[in-house]
Amino acid sequence: MTIRGHATKPFAWAGIELTIPAEWDTGQLGDGYALLEHRYRPVLEMKTATIRGRFNFQRHFKALARSGRNRSAPPLRLASRPPEWPAFSKRMDVQPFTWQGDQLGGRGLLLYCRDCRKATLIQFYDHGDHRLAAIPDVLASFKDHTSGSGPTVAVYDIQATLPDRFTLTRFQFDAGRFELAFTRSRESVTLWRWSPADVILDRCGNTLSHVARKNSLLPPAVIDQDGRPVAGGMEWQWPARGYRHRLKRFFAHRAPPPGHALRIWHRSDTNRILAVRAEAIDTFDTFDGICTSYGSI
């Protein structure tokens, strides 16, 4: 797919999915917040939140507009929808806006979905060049419901797809190390990414097992056990705590109890180390599917 002659890539964060030009980079991420950049200049800012109670367009528009903005930022002014921008579902309320400062302006819109009750403010920065031409195609790709055809998360240089039941509950992006944690009731899935892999492996005796142990990815009961080789890496599986000593007869004719697993592998083509740990996961097929989906953008 292309956007006005440009290659594209997925962007997915906080339940929002977009298709963006490949040269746009993730600049900042927060809870319900994202800033995309091109050559270290902002091009798109997004804020999203689930509305509880009655939705008031003016009140929530002002609240989202104020969040994260400098006090000196120019005010947002309501505007009509440009004819080249796409129309949205009738289940969605849409309000375009513009703003203009002394040196920088832009345009955007507030979207509110009456089905999922999510309000999303999207702002495009105008630097006086051609990138505003991408707005119609970027907006046409907007999804605030899980589409089932795209990644759950696609930010910086990673992407992964998890079952709908999982919610992102913790994340940390540090230089050389990413960590994202997803949960659903007792189940949890954690993703890691380290870079540069060659430096990290050199510090850990050139073995992924040492990387896993040094970063405390394995519990004490498993830390001394050898994992089994998988493509490009290693994998460990162990039973959930409390199930080991239960009567075997109780489970004789039932689905196997939930288990834990860790897979860590080296992507030499991108000089990355990736790892996925699942706890109390329903099936190992689910775990394998998450691992298979996890990779570089």
N, C-alpha and C positions, 0 to 999 in steps of 0.2 A: 504494500500500500504506500502511496505517496500523498503528501500534502503540498499542493501547488508546486510540484516538481521536486519536493524534498523527501528523502527517506524518513520513515517514522519508527516509533517504538512505543510500547505500552507504558502508561503511568497509572498506578493504582495505589491509593492510600486512603485510609479512613472511610472505606466503603465507597469511594468514588473511583470510577474508571474513566480514563481519557486516552486518546491516541494523540501523541505530540510529535513535533519534528525531532528527528534523531539527534540534532545538535543542541537541543535544550537539555540542561543538566539540573539535577536536584540540588537546590541551594540550601534549603532549611526544611526541617520537618518538626512537627509538634503534634499534640493531641488535636485532631481535627484541623490541622494547619499544614500548608505546604507552600513553598516558594520555589519557583523554577527560574533558572537563569540561562543566559546565553552570553558567553564571553564575560562572565562575572557581572553582568547587568541583569536586573530582574525583568522577566517577561510575563510571568503569570503568577498570581497569588490566589490561593484558595483557602477558604474557611468554611467549615461545615459543622453542623450540630443537629442533634435530634431534638425536636421541639416537644415539650411536655405541656399539656394543657392547650388552651385555645391559641391558635396562631394569629398574631397581629402583624400585618405586613410592615407597617411603618415602624413599629416598636422593634421588631426583630431585625429589620433592615438597618436601623441606627445602631443596634447592639453589635451586629456582626461587622458593620463598617468601622466602629470604634475599636474593636478588638485588634490588638497588635499594631495599630496605626500610631504614628507620632502625633503629638498634639498640634504640631505645626503643619500636618498634612492637609492639603486642600480638601474641602467638603465634597462629598459625592452628590451629584445632581441627577435627579430622575430624567430619563430620556425615552424616546420612542425606539422601537426595535429597528435597526438598520435592515433594509430589504434583503441584503445578501446573507443575513444570519438565519439559521434554520428555525423552523417552528417546532415547538415542543408539544408533548402530550397534553391533551385537555385535562388530565388529572394533575397537571403541574401549573402553578402560578409563576409567572415570569415578569420581572421588572428590570429592564436595562437601565444603565446609568453611565455617566461620564464624570471625569474630574480633570482639572487643569491647574497646575501650579506654575510658578515662575519659569521653571526649566523642564518640567516633566508633567505629562498628562497621561490619560488613559481612558479606557472604557471597560464595561463589564456588565454583569447582571446578577440578580438574586433569583434563585430558583427554589420553589417550595413544592415538594411532592405531597399530595394529600393522602397517598397510600402508605408510604413509609414514614411520613411526618419529618422528613429531613429537609433542612434549609441549607442552601449552599451559596456562598458569595464567591464569584469568580471575577478577578480583575486582570485585565491585560494592560501592560505598560507600553506606552507609545514613545519610542526613542527616535521617531522620525525616519524609520527605515521600513523595509519591506515585510518585517515579521508580522505586522498586523494583518497581512493577507491570509495568514494561517488561521485566523479566528473562526471563520465559518466552519472549517473542517474539524477543528478541535472541538467546538461546541456540538457539532453533529455527532461526535463520538461519545458525548457525555452519558454516563450511566450512574445512577445512585442506588441501583439494585444489583445484586450479584447476577451477572449475566450467564455464568456457567461456561463461557467460552474464553474468558480471559483470566489473567492471574489475580489472585487475592491481593498480593502486594507486588509492586514493581517500582522500585525506587533506587536511586544511585545506580549501581551496576548489578543488582540482583533482582530476581523475580521468583515467585513461588505461588502455587495454587493449593489451597487447603479446602476441606469440606466446609459447606456453608455454616455448620453449627459452631465453628471456632471463631472466637473474637480476639482481636489483638489487644492484649492487656498490658504489655510492657515492651519498651524498645530502648535501645541505646546505640548510637552511632558515634564511634570514636575513630581516630586515625588508625587505620589498619585492622579494626575490629568492629564488627556489627553483631548485634544480638536482638532478636525479636521473639517474644513469647506470646503464644496463643493458648486460650483455655476454653473449656466447655465443661461445666460441672467438675467431675474428677479428672477428666482428660486434660492433658496439656501437650503442646508441641513447641519446641524451642529451636530456632534457626540461628546458626552462627556463620560468619564469614570472616576469614583472616587474609591479610595481604601485607607485604609480598610473601608468597608461600615459600620461596627458596630461602629467604632469610629466617623465617620461623622454623622451617625444617632443620636448618643448619644448627639452630640453637637447641633443638630437641633431638639431636642424634639422628636426624633424617628418618624418623619413624613417626607415622601418624598415631600410633599407640601412645607414644610419649607426649604428643600434642594433646591428646584427649585427657591423659592423666594430669599433665601440668595445668590444664585449664579446668580441672575438676568436673569433667563431663560425665565421669563414671562414679557410681556410688561405691562406698568402701567394700561392700560384699562382692563386687564384680571387678574392682580395680586391678586385681592381680591375675585375672583370667585373660587368656588369649582370645581375641576376637577372631571371627572368620573372615577370610579375604572376600572382598567384593570388588567390582570393577573400579580400579583406581583407588581403593581404600580398604577400610576395615569396618566390621559391624559386630555389635554385641546385642544379645537378647537375654532378658531375664524376667522371671515372674514378678507380678506385682506383690508388694509386701502383704502378708496375711493370707495369701492363697497357698503357699508352699505346703503347709501342714494341715490343710483342711482335708476332710474325708474324700478320697478319690471317688467313692461311690456317689457322692452328692453331685459330682460333675460328669458322671459316666455317660449320661444321655443328654447333656446340655452343651451349648456352645462353650468353647474354651474361655477361661477367665481373661480379663484384660491383662496386658503385659507391658513391659517397658522395652525400649530398644534405642540404640545409638548407632548412627552410621556417620563416618567421617571419611572424606575423600579429597584427593588432590586434583585440581583442574590445571594441568600444566600449560594448557593453551592460553589461559588467562592469568596464570600465576596466582591462583586463589586456592585456599583451603575452605571447604564447606562442610558443615556438620548439621545433622538433624537428630534431636532426641525427642522421643515420644514417651509419655507416661500414662499408664492406664488406658492405652489406646484400644479401640474396640477390636480391630483386626490388624494383623501385620500387613495385609494388602493395603489398608489405608496408609500405614506408615511408608510402605514402598512407593505408593503413588505420590505422596508428598515429596519424598526424596527424588523421585524421577522428575518432578516438576521444578525442583529447585535448581537454579543455575544462573548464569550471567545473561544480562540483557545484551 
